[in-house]
Amino acid sequence: MLVTQIAETSSKARRRIYLDGQFAFVLYRGELDQFHIEEGQELSEESYRRIMTQILPKRAKLRSMSLLQSRDYTRKQLEDKLKQGDYPQVCIEEALAYVESYGYIDDRRYARDFIGYQIQFKSRRRIEADLMRRGIAKDLIRETFAELGSMGVEQDESEMIRALLEKKKYCADTAAPQEKQRMYGYLCRKGFSQETVMKALS
């Protein structure tokens, strides 16, 4: 494999390595010396193997653990973070499998905790949309809602809307058509169903 380019990164200590014209990985400057990596020179199969099976997987695992110390992540969120670090996909998958094996990431647990916290403040549609943006599968979200429902954790969207209308000082008896339309759009954007919103506004 020919080292065709060594490019700078935003960090003075790291370099982007291109092999045979394709981006391969990021290494620290000291590692370039360790593996004798220079532009226009061949990278040995043994050095490539060590980088891809020892250096980078270990680094991706450590990065994952460091991220998880500060907050919980879904699998997709953590994968995206590692991609931002320019780790090869094979190393990302190994790191994800590692933290999953210890239960450090668990999409079902994440969904359960997220729904349990948000269910009193957000509509079901908004919660579903938020979780899907975080990479949680729709089927898993539905299963989690059902699981929590069986435990007595449920929503009363009519009551939630009533509280929002009260906060906005909305009165159905005196509200002008323009105010009703504005409030209708506000509640729909929050994910409440049109039927429930219309009933509350009237």
N, CA, C and O of each residue as an XYZ file, in Angstrom:
808
protein
N       0.843     -1.198      0.000
C       0.000      0.000      0.000
C       0.872      1.239      0.000
O       1.792      1.365      0.808
N       0.581      2.137     -0.898
C       1.390      3.347     -1.035
C       0.772      4.490     -0.232
O      -0.426      4.754     -0.332
N       1.597      5.161      0.560
C       1.157      6.346      1.290
C       1.152      7.506      0.300
O       2.205      8.042     -0.046
N      -0.024      7.885     -0.147
C      -0.123      8.910     -1.186
C      -0.266     10.326     -0.635
O       0.014     11.298     -1.336
N      -0.703     10.444      0.624
C      -0.836     11.785      1.213
C      -0.856     11.699      2.732
O      -1.424     10.774      3.312
N      -0.231     12.671      3.357
C      -0.315     12.863      4.802
C      -0.808     14.287      5.006
O      -0.078     15.241      4.737
N      -2.033     14.438      5.475
C      -2.661     15.759      5.570
C      -2.814     16.194      7.026
O      -2.955     15.365      7.925
N      -2.783     17.491      7.235
C      -2.964     18.046      8.573
C      -4.434     17.933      8.988
O      -5.326     17.826      8.147
N      -4.657     17.959     10.278
C      -6.011     18.000     10.841
C      -6.128     19.265     11.681
O      -5.202     20.075     11.727
N      -7.261     19.432     12.340
C      -7.433     20.592     13.218
C      -6.530     20.502     14.440
O      -6.304     21.497     15.128
N      -6.014     19.299     14.708
C      -5.090     19.085     15.824
C      -3.663     19.001     15.292
O      -3.388     18.284     14.330
N      -2.769     19.735     15.924
C      -1.372     19.713     15.496
C      -0.741     18.336     15.688
O       0.243     18.000     15.029
N      -1.309     17.547     16.588
C      -0.694     16.264     16.921
C      -1.141     15.120     16.018
O      -0.553     14.039     16.056
N      -2.177     15.345     15.201
C      -2.751     14.253     14.404
C      -2.637     14.525     12.916
O      -2.605     15.675     12.477
N      -2.577     13.436     12.142
C      -2.478     13.540     10.703
C      -3.431     12.546     10.031
O      -3.643     11.439     10.526
N      -3.992     12.958      8.908
C      -4.839     12.084      8.099
C      -3.970     11.354      7.084
O      -3.203     11.970      6.343
N      -4.103     10.034      7.062
C      -3.270      9.210      6.190
C      -4.098      8.675      5.022
O      -5.175      8.110      5.212
N      -3.571      8.866      3.813
C      -4.221      8.358      2.604
C      -3.358      7.252      2.005
O      -2.157      7.425      1.801
N      -3.991      6.114      1.726
C      -3.308      4.982      1.121
C      -3.888      4.720     -0.261
O      -5.102      4.603     -0.423
N      -3.029      4.631     -1.236
C      -3.464      4.385     -2.622
C      -4.551      5.368     -3.061
O      -5.485      5.011     -3.779
N      -4.402      6.606     -2.612
C      -5.316      7.664     -3.025
C      -6.601      7.763     -2.232
O      -7.420      8.640     -2.505
N      -6.804      6.882     -1.247
C      -8.034      6.881     -0.451
C      -7.718      7.162      1.020
O      -6.715      6.687      1.553
N      -8.598      7.947      1.671
C      -8.406      8.182      3.103
C      -8.478      6.852      3.845
O      -9.370      6.041      3.597
N      -7.531      6.635      4.759
C      -7.471      5.367      5.489
C      -7.747      5.532      6.982
O      -8.605      4.843      7.535
N      -7.028      6.435      7.629
C      -7.186      6.617      9.076
C      -6.418      7.845      9.541
O      -5.699      8.481      8.770
N      -6.586      8.161     10.816
C      -5.863      9.269     11.447
C      -4.908      8.688     12.482
O      -5.281      7.807     13.257
N      -3.679      9.184     12.489
C      -2.674      8.741     13.458
C      -2.013      9.958     14.099
O      -2.040     11.061     13.555
N      -1.421      9.729     15.265
C      -0.638     10.773     15.900
C       0.723     10.863     15.212
O       1.203      9.893     14.626
N       1.320     12.021     15.294
C       2.588     12.248     14.599
C       3.650     11.247     15.041
O       4.445     10.776     14.227
N       3.658     10.925     16.333
C       4.649      9.970     16.827
C       4.471      8.588     16.221
O       5.435      7.840     16.062
N       3.215      8.252     15.881
C       2.947      6.945     15.286
C       3.435      6.883     13.835
O       3.744      5.807     13.323
N       3.500      8.046     13.181
C       4.051      8.054     11.830
C       5.508      7.608     11.866
O       5.965      6.863     10.999
N       6.234      8.079     12.887
C       7.625      7.653     13.041
C       7.690      6.180     13.427
O       8.528      5.434     12.921
N       6.803      5.769     14.324
C       6.798      4.384     14.800
C       6.611      3.390     13.655
O       7.242      2.333     13.626
N       5.739      3.740     12.720
C       5.449      2.823     11.610
C       6.152      3.237     10.310
O       5.884      2.681      9.245
N       7.042      4.209     10.415
C       7.835      4.651      9.263
C       6.934      5.070      8.089
O       7.137      4.664      6.945
N       5.929      5.902      8.422
C       4.974      6.346      7.408
C       5.445      7.659      6.798
O       5.577      8.668      7.492
N       5.695      7.635      5.500
C       6.108      8.822      4.767
C       5.400      8.850      3.421
O       5.120      7.809      2.827
N       5.118     10.058      2.953
C       4.483     10.181      1.637
C       5.389      9.574      0.558
O       6.604      9.775      0.548
N       4.760      8.836     -0.336
C       5.500      8.227     -1.432
C       6.165      6.916     -1.078
O       6.811      6.296     -1.924
N       6.012      6.481      0.184
C       6.613      5.221      0.623
C       5.537      4.157      0.830
O       4.373      4.484      1.062
N       5.917      2.913      0.746
C       5.002      1.806      0.967
C       4.774      1.588      2.463
O       5.703      1.685      3.264
N       3.532      1.292      2.823
C       3.211      0.881      4.188
C       3.105     -0.635      4.175
O       2.335     -1.202      3.401
N       3.870     -1.284      5.024
C       3.889     -2.741      5.013
C       2.561     -3.319      5.475
O       1.814     -2.679      6.215
N       2.279     -4.524      5.033
C       1.051     -5.206      5.442
C       1.032     -5.412      6.951
O      -0.025     -5.321      7.576
N       2.186     -5.689      7.538
C       2.271     -5.919      8.982
C       1.937     -4.639      9.748
O       1.209     -4.677     10.740
N       2.470     -3.510      9.290
C       2.165     -2.236      9.950
C       0.691     -1.890      9.814
O       0.064     -1.441     10.773
N       0.133     -2.098      8.620
C      -1.291     -1.828      8.396
C      -2.148     -2.700      9.306
O      -3.126     -2.225      9.884
N      -1.788     -3.962      9.434
C      -2.545     -4.880     10.281
C      -2.516     -4.426     11.737
O      -3.544     -4.439     12.414
N      -1.343     -4.027     12.217
C      -1.221     -3.589     13.611
C      -2.047     -2.328     13.864
O      -2.698     -2.204     14.901
N      -2.015     -1.404     12.921
C      -2.787     -0.159     13.064
C      -4.282     -0.463     13.127
O      -5.001      0.083     13.964
N      -4.737     -1.334     12.238
C      -6.175     -1.612     12.102
C      -6.715     -2.583     13.139
O      -7.917     -2.579     13.407
N      -5.875     -3.407     13.726
C      -6.367     -4.410     14.680
C      -5.943     -4.139     16.123
O      -6.491     -4.733     17.052
N      -4.980     -3.256     16.312
C      -4.503     -2.977     17.671
C      -4.628     -1.505     18.053
O      -5.277     -1.157     19.040
N      -3.996     -0.653     17.257
C      -3.941      0.772     17.610
C      -5.319      1.435     17.588
O      -5.771      1.981     18.594
N      -5.973      1.381     16.444
C      -7.221      2.130     16.280
C      -8.416      1.529     17.024
O      -9.200      2.292     17.588
N      -8.599      0.195     17.058
C      -9.716     -0.337     17.852
C      -9.608      0.022     19.331
O     -10.604      0.369     19.966
N      -8.407     -0.062     19.869
C      -8.207      0.301     21.275
C      -8.548      1.769     21.500
O      -9.197      2.124     22.484
N      -8.106      2.610     20.580
C      -8.370      4.044     20.707
C      -9.869      4.332     20.602
O     -10.393      5.170     21.335
N     -10.550      3.647     19.700
C     -11.998      3.852     19.541
C     -12.754      3.407     20.794
O     -13.733      4.040     21.188
N     -12.302      2.322     21.415
C     -12.940      1.852     22.653
C     -12.744      2.863     23.776
O     -13.679      3.174     24.514
N     -11.521      3.373     23.897
C     -11.238      4.353     24.938
C     -12.031      5.635     24.712
O     -12.524      6.241     25.663
N     -12.152      6.040     23.466
C     -12.939      7.229     23.143
C     -14.406      7.017     23.502
O     -15.056      7.914     24.038
N     -14.917      5.839     23.207
C     -16.307      5.513     23.534
C     -16.533      5.574     25.037
O     -17.520      6.146     25.499
N     -15.623      4.986     25.794
C     -15.755      4.980     27.255
C     -15.688      6.397     27.809
O     -16.410      6.743     28.745
N     -14.822      7.208     27.228
C     -14.696      8.592     27.674
C     -15.991      9.363     27.423
O     -16.442     10.118     28.285
N     -16.584      9.176     26.255
C     -17.841      9.855     25.939
C     -18.956      9.421     26.875
O     -19.758     10.242     27.321
N     -19.004      8.127     27.172
C     -20.090      7.582     27.983
C     -19.975      7.955     29.456
O     -20.928      7.778     30.214
N     -18.829      8.467     29.866
C     -18.676      8.901     31.253
C     -19.498     10.142     31.553
O     -19.926     10.359     32.687
N     -19.717     10.961     30.518
C     -20.398     12.234     30.744
C     -21.902     12.177     30.504
O     -22.648     12.981     31.063
N     -22.363     11.217     29.662
C     -23.800     11.131     29.369
C     -24.099      9.804     28.691
O     -23.197      9.079     28.271
N     -25.390      9.505     28.595
C     -25.838      8.283     27.931
C     -25.978      8.554     26.435
O     -26.371      9.647     26.028
N     -25.656      7.558     25.628
C     -25.765      7.665     24.172
C     -26.550      6.483     23.629
O     -26.512      5.386     24.187
N     -27.262      6.720     22.533
C     -27.791      5.588     21.778
C     -26.648      5.035     20.936
O     -25.591      5.654     20.813
N     -26.878      3.860     20.362
C     -25.838      3.258     19.513
C     -25.520      4.175     18.337
O     -24.354      4.373     17.993
N     -26.547      4.724     17.731
C     -26.363      5.600     16.575
C     -25.618      6.876     16.961
O     -24.740      7.317     16.219
N     -25.939      7.466     18.080
C     -25.268      8.681     18.515
C     -23.783      8.432     18.749
O     -22.936      9.235     18.357
N     -23.480      7.307     19.393
C     -22.085      7.002     19.659
C     -21.343      6.697     18.361
O     -20.189      7.091     18.193
N     -22.006      5.997     17.448
C     -21.395      5.716     16.150
C     -21.077      7.024     15.418
O     -20.003      7.167     14.834
N     -22.003      7.965     15.452
C     -21.788      9.252     14.790
C     -20.610      9.998     15.407
O     -19.826     10.623     14.693
N     -20.485      9.934     16.730
C     -19.364     10.585     17.414
C     -18.037      9.993     16.967
O     -17.077     10.724     16.722
N     -17.981      8.682     16.861
C     -16.750      8.024     16.437
C     -16.434      8.337     14.973
O     -15.269      8.474     14.597
N     -17.471      8.448     14.160
C     -17.253      8.817     12.760
C     -16.646     10.212     12.660
O     -15.813     10.477     11.793
N     -17.071     11.100     13.556
C     -16.501     12.451     13.569
C     -15.012     12.414     13.883
O     -14.269     13.320     13.504
N     -14.580     11.368     14.577
C     -13.169     11.199     14.906
C     -12.389     10.498     13.819
O     -11.204     10.209     13.990
N     -13.049     10.217     12.683
C     -12.393      9.601     11.519
C     -11.873      8.189     11.782
O     -10.887      7.766     11.179
N     -12.530      7.468     12.673
C     -12.155      6.071     12.871
C     -12.688      5.240     11.707
O     -13.795      5.500     11.237
N     -11.945      4.261     11.233
C     -12.462      3.354     10.200
C     -13.706      2.631     10.710
O     -13.811      2.343     11.902
N     -14.648      2.338      9.813
C     -15.907      1.730     10.212
C     -15.712      0.416     10.943
O     -16.432      0.126     11.898
N     -14.742     -0.387     10.506
C     -14.511     -1.678     11.157
C     -14.088     -1.476     12.613
O     -14.439     -2.284     13.472
N     -13.347     -0.420     12.898
C     -12.931     -0.124     14.268
C     -14.098      0.423     15.091
O     -14.212      0.155     16.287
N     -14.955      1.188     14.433
C     -16.153      1.697     15.106
C     -17.053      0.543     15.526
O     -17.548      0.518     16.653
N     -17.265     -0.410     14.626
C     -18.120     -1.553     14.935
C     -17.550     -2.357     16.094
O     -18.298     -2.837     16.945
N     -16.238     -2.504     16.132
C     -15.610     -3.251     17.232
C     -15.791     -2.520     18.557
O     -16.050     -3.144     19.587
N     -15.655     -1.197     18.526
C     -15.828     -0.406     19.747
C     -17.274     -0.457     20.233
O     -17.524     -0.578     21.433
N     -18.223     -0.366     19.305
C     -19.635     -0.426     19.675
C     -19.987     -1.785     20.267
O     -20.711     -1.864     21.260
N     -19.480     -2.848     19.664
C     -19.737     -4.193     20.179
C     -19.166     -4.341     21.580
O     -19.751     -5.006     22.435
N     -18.026     -3.717     21.804
C     -17.360     -3.792     23.115
C     -18.211     -3.133     24.204
O     -18.479     -3.743     25.240
N     -18.635     -1.886     23.970
C     -19.402     -1.195     25.010
C     -20.797     -1.801     25.168
O     -21.368     -1.779     26.259
N     -21.345     -2.342     24.075
C     -22.644     -3.022     24.164
C     -22.537     -4.270     25.019
O     -23.446     -4.574     25.791
N     -21.440     -4.989     24.889
C     -21.276     -6.246     25.631
C     -21.260     -6.020     27.131
O     -21.584     -6.925     27.899
N     -20.888     -4.821     27.553
C     -20.869     -4.488     28.980
C     -22.116     -3.709     29.404
O     -22.236     -3.300     30.559
N     -23.035     -3.508     28.468
C     -24.271     -2.801     28.796
C     -24.109     -1.302     28.907
O     -24.982     -0.625     29.450
N     -22.998     -0.768     28.399
C     -22.777      0.673     28.501
C     -23.649      1.443     27.516
O     -23.978      2.604     27.761
N     -24.026      0.814     26.408
C     -25.057      1.382     25.551
C     -26.163      0.341     25.406
O     -25.902     -0.850     25.241
N     -27.380      0.812     25.470
C     -28.550     -0.069     25.415
C     -29.718      0.781     24.927
O     -30.282      1.559     25.697
N     -30.084      0.640     23.666
C     -31.134      1.485     23.100
C     -32.475      1.299     23.790
O     -33.252      2.247     23.908
N     -32.750      0.084     24.245
C     -34.025     -0.158     24.945
C     -34.053      0.607     26.264
O     -35.054      1.241     26.598
N     -32.975      0.548     26.994
C     -32.892      1.292     28.258
C     -32.958      2.792     28.010
O     -33.622      3.525     28.743
N     -32.267      3.241     26.974
C     -32.277      4.670     26.638
C     -33.700      5.124     26.338
O     -34.146      6.155     26.841
N     -34.414      4.349     25.514
C     -35.790      4.707     25.160
C     -36.689      4.720     26.395
O     -37.518      5.617     26.555
N     -36.524      3.725     27.265
C     -37.345      3.645     28.472
C     -37.114      4.867     29.370
O     -38.067      5.466     29.869
N     -35.858      5.225     29.568
C     -35.538      6.367     30.422
C     -36.023      7.674     29.793
O     -36.557      8.543     30.481
N     -35.831      7.801     28.482
C     -36.221      9.024     27.788
C     -37.731      9.219     27.840
O     -38.216     10.302     28.167
N     -38.467      8.162     27.516
C     -39.932      8.262     27.534
C     -40.429      8.525     28.944
O     -41.306      9.363     29.158
N     -39.865      7.805     29.904
C     -40.292      7.974     31.292
C     -40.129      9.403     31.783
O     -40.937      9.897     32.570
N     -39.070     10.068     31.309
C     -38.821     11.444     31.738
C     -39.674     12.441     30.960
O     -40.163     13.413     31.536
N     -39.859     12.214     29.662
C     -40.504     13.191     28.800
C     -42.024     13.046     28.703
O     -42.702     13.950     28.214
N     -42.552     11.935     29.157
C     -43.963     11.621     28.896
C     -44.926     12.632     29.511
O     -46.052     12.780     29.036
N     -44.500     13.319     30.548
C     -45.373     14.314     31.169
C     -45.239     15.695     30.527
O     -46.004     16.608     30.838
N     -44.258     15.841     29.627
C     -43.993     17.166     29.072
C     -44.186     17.256     27.563
O     -44.428     18.341     27.034
N     -44.082     16.123     26.863
C     -44.153     16.142     25.409
C     -45.196     15.161     24.905
O     -45.501     14.170     25.567
N     -45.737     15.444     23.734
C     -46.685     14.533     23.112
C     -45.968     13.260     22.687
O     -44.747     13.236     22.536
N     -46.749     12.204     22.497
C     -46.154     10.944     22.060
C     -45.459     11.108     20.711
O     -44.364     10.583     20.505
N     -46.088     11.828     19.803
C     -45.474     12.029     18.480
C     -44.134     12.737     18.590
O     -43.177     12.372     17.906
N     -44.061     13.744     19.445
C     -42.807     14.483     19.608
C     -41.734     13.575     20.224
O     -40.573     13.609     19.816
N     -42.130     12.779     21.190
C     -41.176     11.851     21.815
C     -40.662     10.840     20.788
O     -39.465     10.562     20.716
N     -41.588     10.297     19.997
C     -41.192      9.336     18.958
C     -40.215      9.975     17.977
O     -39.214      9.364     17.602
N     -40.510     11.212     17.562
C     -39.643     11.903     16.603
C     -38.261     12.156     17.208
O     -37.244     11.993     16.534
N     -38.230     12.550     18.468
C     -36.957     12.817     19.137
C     -36.114     11.546     19.232
O     -34.906     11.578     18.997
N     -36.750     10.439     19.576
C     -36.020      9.179     19.705
C     -35.541      8.667     18.351
O     -34.435      8.138     18.244
N     -36.363      8.819     17.325
C     -35.955      8.369     15.996
C     -34.774      9.184     15.479
O     -33.907      8.653     14.785
N     -34.737     10.477     15.816
C     -33.582     11.296     15.447
C     -32.319     10.812     16.152
O     -31.209     10.999     15.655
N     -32.496     10.200     17.293
C     -31.357      9.662     18.043
C     -30.985      8.247     17.609
O     -30.076      7.630     18.164
N     -31.708      7.741     16.601
C     -31.359      6.438     16.043
C     -32.111      5.260     16.625
O     -31.756      4.114     16.351
N     -33.149      5.510     17.429
C     -33.935      4.417     18.005
C     -34.973      3.957     16.983
O     -35.679      4.775     16.394
N     -35.060      2.649     16.779
C     -35.998      2.096     15.802
C     -37.442      2.319     16.250
O     -37.745      2.269     17.442
N     -38.332      2.567     15.282
C     -39.731      2.858     15.601
C     -40.393      1.697     16.328
O     -41.172      1.912     17.257
N     -40.093      0.469     15.917
C     -40.677     -0.698     16.582
C     -40.268     -0.753     18.053
O     -41.078     -1.086     18.918
N     -39.019     -0.429     18.326
C     -38.541     -0.434     19.711
C     -39.229      0.656     20.523
O     -39.530      0.453     21.699
N     -39.476      1.797     19.917
C     -40.172      2.884     20.610
C     -41.581      2.443     20.982
O     -42.029      2.668     22.106
N     -42.282      1.814     20.036
C     -43.644      1.352     20.310
C     -43.657      0.299     21.400
O     -44.516      0.318     22.282
N     -42.707     -0.616     21.340
C     -42.614     -1.655     22.374
C     -42.386     -1.028     23.746
O     -42.951     -1.477     24.744
N     -41.564      0.001     23.790
C     -41.250      0.642     25.066
C     -42.455      1.394     25.614
O     -42.716      1.361     26.816
N     -43.188      2.071     24.736
C     -44.427      2.731     25.182
C     -45.394      1.692     25.755
O     -46.010      1.920     26.796
N     -45.525      0.557     25.074
C     -46.431     -0.493     25.538
C     -45.964     -1.053     26.878
O     -46.772     -1.308     27.771
N     -44.659     -1.242     27.007
C     -44.096     -1.767     28.257
C     -44.374     -0.818     29.415
O     -44.777     -1.246     30.497
N     -44.156      0.471     29.180
C     -44.399      1.455     30.233
C     -45.895      1.574     30.533
O     -46.296      1.775     31.679
N     -46.718      1.445     29.476
C     -48.164      1.487     29.687
C     -48.638      0.353     30.577
O     -49.526      0.541     31.408
N     -48.052     -0.820     30.407
C     -48.427     -1.977     31.242
C     -48.017     -1.770     32.696
O     -48.526     -2.429     33.603
N     -47.081     -0.836     32.899
C     -46.617     -0.525     34.258
C     -47.355      0.677     34.830
O     -47.051      1.143     35.928
N     -48.336      1.177     34.065
C     -49.137      2.299     34.553
C     -48.597      3.664     34.205
O     -49.120      4.681     34.660
N     -47.530      3.692     33.383
C     -46.967      4.979     32.966
C     -47.650      5.387     31.662
O     -47.338      4.853     30.598
N     -48.576      6.329     31.751
C     -49.367      6.709     30.584
C     -49.457      8.226     30.460
O     -49.119      8.969     31.382
N     -49.921      8.656     29.300
C     -50.091     10.073     29.015
C     -51.554     10.458     29.012
O     -52.421      9.646     28.688
N     -51.824     11.693     29.371
C     -53.141     12.286     29.187
C     -52.910     13.545     28.361
O     -52.696     14.627     28.908
N     -52.955     13.392     27.023
C     -52.623     14.519     26.164
C     -53.618     15.657     26.300
O     -53.257     16.823     26.142
N     -54.871     15.326     26.592
C     -55.870     16.385     26.781
C     -55.491     17.262     27.968
O     -55.618     18.485     27.911
N     -55.029     16.632     29.038
C     -54.620     17.386     30.228
C     -53.352     18.196     29.939
O     -53.192     19.313     30.431
N     -52.462     17.622     29.140
C     -51.240     18.340     28.782
C     -51.576     19.587     27.968
O     -51.004     20.655     28.186
N     -52.509     19.441     27.030
C     -52.920     20.580     26.214
C     -53.602     21.630     27.087
O     -53.366     22.829     26.933
N     -54.458     21.160     28.013
C     -55.142     22.089     28.902
C     -54.139     22.931     29.688
O     -54.322     24.137     29.855
N     -53.077     22.280     30.169
C     -52.057     22.996     30.935
C     -51.323     24.010     30.056
O     -50.998     25.107     30.510
N     -51.064     23.645     28.807
C     -50.395     24.569     27.892
C     -51.278     25.770     27.570
O     -50.806     26.905     27.506
N     -52.574     25.501     27.367
C     -53.502     26.593     27.075
C     -53.634     27.535     28.266
O     -53.739     28.752     28.114
N     -53.627     26.948     29.434
C     -53.708     27.759     30.650
C     -52.458     28.630     30.782
O     -52.536     29.799     31.161
N     -51.323     28.048     30.465
C     -50.060     28.789     30.532
C     -50.054     29.945     29.534
O     -49.499     31.012     29.799
N     -50.684     29.711     28.380
C     -50.762     30.744     27.343
C     -51.929     31.709     27.566
O     -52.150     32.635     26.786
N     -52.678     31.462     28.663
C     -53.841     32.296     29.005
C     -54.883     32.304     27.877
O     -55.458     33.340     27.544
N     -55.103     31.133     27.310
C     -56.069     30.985     26.227
C     -57.451     30.685     26.803
O     -57.605     29.843     27.686
N     -58.442     31.388     26.286
C     -59.828     31.153     26.707
C     -60.661     30.888     25.462
O     -60.781     31.759     24.600
N     -61.239     29.692     25.359
C     -62.002     29.310     24.171
C     -63.206     30.214     23.946
O     -63.599     30.454     22.805
N     -63.795     30.717     25.031
C     -65.012     31.520     24.912
C     -64.743     32.907     24.330
O     -65.612     33.494     23.685
N     -63.543     33.426     24.560
C     -63.260     34.802     24.128
C     -62.214     34.885     23.018
O     -61.969     35.967     22.484
N     -61.604     33.776     22.668
C     -60.524     33.787     21.681
C     -61.038     34.132     20.285
O     -62.054     33.604     19.831
N     -60.320     35.022     19.620
C     -60.655     35.389     18.245
C     -60.207     34.267     17.306
O     -59.314     33.492     17.650
N     -60.819     34.176     16.129
C     -60.436     33.126     15.172
C     -58.933     33.096     14.881
O     -58.341     32.025     14.744
N     -58.326     34.280     14.789
C     -56.879     34.336     14.503
C     -56.070     33.729     15.651
O     -55.076     33.041     15.418
N     -56.497     33.983     16.882
C     -55.805     33.427     18.047
C     -55.980     31.908     18.093
O     -55.047     31.177     18.424
N     -57.195     31.439     17.755
C     -57.437     29.998     17.722
C     -56.553     29.319     16.688
O     -56.011     28.242     16.936
N     -56.408     29.957     15.521
C     -55.576     29.397     14.465
C     -54.113     29.350     14.886
O     -53.409     28.376     14.619
N     -53.671     30.402     15.540
C     -52.285     30.461     16.013
C     -52.030     29.375     17.065
O     -50.993     28.713     17.050
N     -52.980     29.207     17.966
C     -52.828     28.197     19.010
C     -52.912     26.793     18.428
O     -52.231     25.878     18.892
N     -53.747     26.628     17.415
C     -53.866     25.339     16.730
C     -52.511     24.936     16.137
O     -52.055     23.806     16.313
N     -51.882     25.872     15.439
C     -50.576     25.586     14.852
C     -49.533     25.294     15.908
O     -48.703     24.402     15.732
N     -49.564     26.035     17.004
C     -48.613     25.855     18.107
C     -48.708     24.445     18.688
O     -47.689     23.791     18.912
N     -49.931     23.981     18.931
C     -50.124     22.665     19.538
C     -49.813     21.535     18.558
O     -49.266     20.502     18.945
N     -50.160     21.734     17.303
C     -49.854     20.708     16.298
C     -48.352     20.550     16.117
O     -47.853     19.440     15.931
N     -47.642     21.658     16.173
C     -46.184     21.600     16.054
C     -45.556     20.856     17.230
O     -44.451     20.325     17.121
N     -46.257     20.823     18.334
C     -45.770     20.080     19.488
C     -46.085     18.590     19.388
O     -45.720     17.807     20.265
N     -46.773     18.206     18.301
C     -46.994     16.795     18.052
C     -48.337     16.251     18.494
O     -48.576     15.050     18.371
N     -49.222     17.096     19.004
C     -50.545     16.624     19.413
C     -51.400     16.394     18.170
O     -51.251     17.091     17.166
N     -52.300     15.406     18.247
C     -53.134     15.080     17.095
C     -54.111     16.222     16.812
O     -54.520     16.942     17.722
N     -54.474     16.374     15.552
C     -55.382     17.435     15.148
C     -56.730     17.318     15.872
O     -57.319     18.315     16.291
N     -57.197     16.074     16.004
C     -58.491     15.840     16.658
C     -58.467     16.305     18.097
O     -59.391     16.980     18.551
N     -57.407     15.944     18.824
C     -57.311     16.323     20.239
C     -57.176     17.839     20.381
O     -57.747     18.436     21.294
N     -56.415     18.456     19.471
C     -56.224     19.896     19.524
C     -57.543     20.626     19.238
O     -57.892     21.570     19.947
N     -58.262     20.201     18.220
C     -59.520     20.854     17.877
C     -60.525     20.758     19.023
O     -61.254     21.706     19.315
N     -60.543     19.592     19.662
C     -61.477     19.397     20.779
C     -61.119     20.324     21.921
O     -62.007     20.898     22.552
N     -59.809     20.485     22.205
C     -59.371     21.328     23.316
C     -59.656     22.796     23.039
O     -60.028     23.542     23.945
N     -59.483     23.211     21.790
C     -59.660     24.623     21.460
C     -61.122     25.048     21.411
O     -61.439     26.233     21.515
N     -61.998     24.081     21.255
C     -63.420     24.428     21.168
C     -64.102     24.289     22.525
O     -65.302     24.541     22.642
